Amino acid sequence: MHVLIIGAGAIGSLVGGKLALAGHQVTLVGRPAYAQAVRQRGLRLTEAGATIIVPQATVHTSLSEAFAHGQHYNLACLTVKSYDTDTAADELAAATSAPPPVLTLQNGVGNEEKLAQRFTAAGVLSGAITSPVEVLEPGAVAVTRAGRIGLAAVQPGGSLAGADSALREAGFGVTLYDDYRSLKWSKLLMNMMANATCAILDWPPERVFADRRLCALEVRALREGLAVMRAQGIPLARVGGYPLPLLAPLLSGLPMALLQPLLRRLAGKGRGGKMPSLHMDLSRGKGRSEVEVLNGAIARAGAQFGVAVPVNCTLYRLLMGLTRGELAWDNFRGRPERLLAEVE
């Protein structure tokens, strides 16, 4: 297959690099510093303590460049941040009149719907990856723990365009799902654990879950997420190695003394020791945040389906205020009492 990676950051480099090592033709589209590093030194993947150089990947700095000579791609993997989906879709539509099937491996919900509206549902695939990946420097990434990739066609019964076979050949464990909404909403619950809270407080996940009050807040946020899934008729699915269908009833019936260490382990396992993504966006001063497609998605679904979601609404409101500079981060850093007061 000839695969186009749109947004060659951590996930894009991992997926593109492993596909290239498996013999597929891979074209990466990334920032100028990334493209220069890969052209000079090759794409470098570190996994299980060993670093492999992938010299055969082609790299460009724009989609127009990637399609400049009439190149044909069997699959495009979209790995940009969710707040860049519209821009990437515009650039893809401008670069070619016949876009390849698009596989989104992005966090949050809503990306599939945007892409399906732009390119038709039959041309969009939904994916979720559970491998924590860290960017060491431009053109070099490290996998902190092997994970799996979940795949689903957005159009019921639709084709996966060979993505499942190619990813398996590249060494990924692949699980297929009948309902892409079940896959992406279940992954959302994993992504949101101690994510917005860590960003607001400037605390790592283990410190958040060490606080009984904040752990209770995380449980309330997860319960709200489950409630909006039920309201939409979306079943909870097992994603990667995370037994979410087994965890859901525990959130209601298990004492906090037992829930606290369980959630602490799950959050730590999912992130491989990294600070959460929402914290990274806020600390880098990007002015944008994927909280829009995480807690924000729950807030919007709650309003649409008449489900009370006060914790997620507050986390979304506060983090967007901090992201836009409307609130001072110093007023919330290390001040859980302030956060808890805002929720109540």
C-alpha positions in Angstrom: 0.0 0.0 0.0 1.0 3.6 -0.4 0.0 5.4 2.8 -0.1 9.1 3.4 0.4 10.3 7.0 -1.2 13.7 7.6 0.3 15.2 10.7 3.6 13.4 11.4 3.9 13.9 15.1 4.2 11.2 17.7 1.4 8.9 16.5 1.9 9.6 12.8 5.6 8.9 13.1 5.0 5.6 14.9 2.3 4.4 12.5 4.1 5.6 9.4 7.5 4.3 10.5 6.2 0.8 11.3 4.2 0.6 8.0 7.4 1.6 6.2 9.5 -1.0 8.0 6.8 -3.6 6.9 7.4 -2.7 3.3 4.6 -0.3 2.6 5.3 3.0 0.8 4.9 5.8 3.3 4.7 9.5 2.7 4.8 11.7 5.8 3.5 15.3 6.0 5.0 17.3 8.9 6.4 20.6 10.0 9.6 22.0 8.2 11.9 21.1 11.2 10.5 17.5 11.2 10.9 17.2 7.4 14.5 18.4 7.6 15.4 16.0 10.4 13.9 13.0 8.6 15.6 13.8 5.3 18.9 14.2 7.0 18.9 11.4 9.6 15.9 9.2 8.7 12.8 8.6 10.9 13.9 7.1 14.2 11.7 4.8 16.3 12.6 3.7 19.8 10.8 0.7 21.1 11.6 -1.8 23.8 14.9 0.0 24.3 16.1 -0.4 20.7 16.2 2.4 18.1 15.5 1.7 14.5 16.1 4.1 11.6 13.5 4.2 8.9 15.4 5.7 5.9 12.8 4.9 3.2 10.0 7.2 4.2 9.2 10.2 1.9 8.5 13.4 3.8 6.8 16.7 2.7 5.8 19.9 4.5 2.4 20.2 2.8 -0.4 18.2 1.2 -0.1 20.2 -2.0 3.5 19.0 -2.2 2.5 15.4 -1.4 0.1 15.5 -4.4 2.1 17.8 -6.6 3.0 15.1 -9.2 -0.3 13.2 -9.3 0.7 10.8 -6.6 -1.9 8.1 -5.7 -2.4 6.9 -2.1 -4.4 3.9 -1.0 -4.9 5.3 2.5 -4.5 8.6 4.4 -4.0 8.5 8.1 -5.0 11.7 9.9 -3.1 12.2 13.1 -3.2 16.0 13.6 -4.7 17.4 16.8 -8.5 17.4 16.6 -8.6 21.2 16.5 -6.7 21.0 13.2 -9.2 18.6 11.5 -11.0 21.3 9.5 -7.8 22.8 8.3 -6.4 19.4 7.3 -9.6 18.5 5.5 -9.5 21.8 3.6 -5.9 21.2 2.5 -6.7 17.6 1.4 -9.7 18.7 -0.7 -7.6 21.4 -2.3 -4.7 19.1 -3.0 -6.7 16.4 -4.8 -10.1 15.9 -6.5 -9.9 12.2 -5.6 -8.9 11.8 -1.9 -8.0 8.4 -0.6 -9.9 6.8 2.2 -9.1 8.7 5.4 -8.4 6.9 8.7 -8.6 9.2 11.7 -6.5 8.1 14.7 -7.3 11.3 16.6 -8.6 11.6 20.1 -12.1 12.7 21.1 -15.3 12.5 19.2 -16.6 14.5 16.3 -13.7 14.1 13.8 -15.4 11.3 11.9 -18.6 13.3 11.4 -16.6 16.3 10.1 -14.7 14.1 7.7 -17.8 12.2 6.6 -19.6 15.4 5.8 -16.6 16.6 3.7 -15.6 13.3 2.0 -18.7 11.0 2.4 -19.0 8.3 5.2 -17.8 5.5 2.9 -14.5 7.3 2.6 -13.8 7.6 6.3 -12.5 5.1 8.8 -12.4 5.4 12.5 -9.4 4.4 14.6 -8.1 4.6 18.2 -4.6 3.7 19.3 -3.6 2.9 22.9 0.2 3.0 22.6 1.7 6.0 24.6 4.2 7.6 22.3 6.7 10.4 23.1 8.4 12.8 20.8 12.1 12.9 21.7 13.1 15.5 19.1 11.9 16.2 15.5 12.0 12.9 13.6 12.5 10.8 16.7 9.8 9.1 18.8 9.7 6.5 21.6 7.0 4.0 22.4 6.7 3.7 26.1 4.3 0.7 26.0 3.0 -1.5 23.2 -0.7 -1.0 22.7 -3.4 -1.9 20.1 -5.3 -0.1 17.4 -9.1 -0.3 17.2 -10.7 0.1 13.7 -14.3 0.6 12.5 -15.9 1.8 9.3 -17.9 4.9 9.7 -20.5 3.7 7.2 -22.1 0.5 8.7 -20.7 -2.5 6.9 -18.3 -0.4 5.0 -14.8 -1.3 3.8 -11.7 -0.8 5.8 -9.7 -0.2 2.6 -7.0 -2.7 3.7 -6.0 -0.7 6.7 -6.5 -3.6 9.1 -4.2 -5.9 7.1 -1.5 -3.3 6.6 -1.4 -2.4 10.3 -1.2 -6.0 11.3 1.7 -6.5 8.9 3.3 -3.5 10.6 3.2 -5.4 13.9 0.1 -3.7 15.5 -2.5 -5.7 17.3 -5.8 -4.7 15.6 -9.3 -5.1 17.0 -12.3 -4.5 14.7 -15.5 -2.8 15.9 -19.0 -2.8 14.4 -19.9 0.7 15.8 -17.3 3.4 15.5 -19.2 5.6 18.0 -18.7 2.8 20.6 -15.0 2.8 19.9 -14.4 6.5 20.0 -16.7 7.3 23.0 -15.1 4.5 25.0 -11.6 5.8 24.1 -12.8 9.3 25.1 -13.5 8.0 28.7 -9.9 6.7 28.8 -8.5 10.0 27.4 -10.4 12.2 29.9 -9.2 10.5 33.1 -7.1 13.0 35.1 -6.6 15.0 31.9 -8.4 18.3 32.3 -7.8 18.2 36.1 -4.1 17.8 35.6 -3.9 20.7 33.2 -5.9 23.0 35.5 -4.0 22.2 38.6 -0.6 21.7 36.9 -0.3 18.3 38.7 0.7 14.9 37.4 -2.0 12.1 37.4 -0.6 10.3 40.4 -0.9 13.4 42.5 -4.5 14.0 41.4 -5.5 10.4 42.2 -3.7 10.6 45.6 -6.3 13.2 46.6 -9.5 11.5 47.7 -11.6 14.6 46.8 -10.1 14.9 43.3 -10.5 11.1 42.7 -14.2 11.5 43.6 -14.4 14.3 41.1 -12.9 12.1 38.4 -15.4 9.4 39.2 -18.3 11.9 38.8 -16.9 13.0 35.5 -16.7 9.4 34.2 -20.2 8.7 35.4 -21.5 11.7 33.5 -19.7 10.4 30.4 -21.3 7.0 30.8 -24.7 8.7 31.2 -24.5 10.6 27.9 -23.4 7.4 26.2 -26.5 5.7 27.5 -28.7 8.6 26.4 -27.4 8.2 22.9 -27.7 4.4 22.9 -23.9 3.9 22.5 -22.6 0.8 24.1 -19.4 0.8 26.1 -16.6 -1.2 24.5 -13.3 -2.7 25.6 -10.5 -0.7 24.1 -7.0 -2.1 24.0 -6.4 -3.8 27.3 -8.8 -1.6 29.3 -11.8 -3.5 30.7 -14.2 -0.5 30.5 -17.4 -2.5 30.5 -16.2 -4.1 33.7 -15.2 -0.8 35.2 -18.5 1.0 34.6 -20.6 -0.8 37.3 -17.7 -0.4 39.7 -17.9 3.4 39.4 -21.3 3.2 41.0 -20.9 0.4 43.5 -17.3 0.2 44.6 -16.2 2.2 47.7 -13.8 5.1 47.0 -11.1 3.4 49.0 -11.0 0.6 46.4 -11.7 2.8 43.3 -8.9 5.2 44.1 -5.9 2.8 43.5 -7.7 1.1 40.6 -8.2 4.4 38.7 -4.7 5.5 39.6 -3.2 2.3 38.0 -5.4 2.7 34.9 -4.5 6.3 34.3 -0.8 5.6 34.8 -0.8 2.6 32.5 -2.6 4.6 29.8 -0.1 7.5 29.7 3.2 5.6 30.3 4.4 8.2 32.8 3.8 11.2 30.5 1.9 14.4 31.5 -1.6 14.4 29.9 -2.1 15.9 26.5 -4.3 18.8 27.7 -1.6 19.9 30.1 1.0 19.8 27.3 -1.2 22.0 25.1 -1.9 24.5 27.9 1.7 24.7 29.1 2.9 25.4 25.5 0.5 28.3 25.2 -1.0 27.0 22.0 -4.3 28.9 22.5 -6.2 25.8 21.5 -7.1 22.6 23.4 -8.5 19.2 22.7 -10.7 19.5 25.7 -13.3 20.6 23.0 -13.6 17.0 21.9 -13.3 15.4 25.3 -15.0 17.1 28.3 -16.5 19.6 25.8 -18.1 16.7 23.8 -19.8 15.4 27.0 -21.0 18.9 27.9 -22.6 19.3 24.4 -24.1 15.8 24.5 -25.5 16.5 28.0 -27.2 19.7 26.7 -28.6 17.9 23.7 -30.0 14.9 25.4 -31.0 16.4 28.7 -28.4 14.8 30.9 -26.9 16.8 33.8 -23.1 16.9 33.4 -21.9 19.7 35.8 -18.4 18.3 36.4 -17.5 18.1 32.7 -19.1 21.4 32.0 -16.9 23.0 34.7 -13.7 21.3 33.6 -14.4 22.3 30.0 -15.3 25.9 30.9 -12.2 26.4 33.1 -9.7 24.8 30.8 -11.0 26.8 27.8 -10.8 30.0 29.9 -7.2 29.2 30.8 -6.3 28.2 27.2 -7.7 31.5 25.9 -6.0 33.6 28.6 -9.4 34.6 30.1 -8.4 33.0 33.4 -5.1 33.2 35.2 -3.4 29.8 35.5 -1.7 30.9 38.8 -5.2 31.1 40.4 -5.6 27.3 39.9 -2.1 25.8 39.9 -1.8 23.6 43.0 -5.1 24.8 44.3 -7.6 21.9 44.3 -9.9 23.8 46.7 -10.4 26.4 44.0 -11.3 23.8 41.4 -13.6 22.0 43.7 -15.4 25.2 44.6 -15.9 26.0 40.9 -17.6 22.6 40.4 -19.9 23.0 43.4 
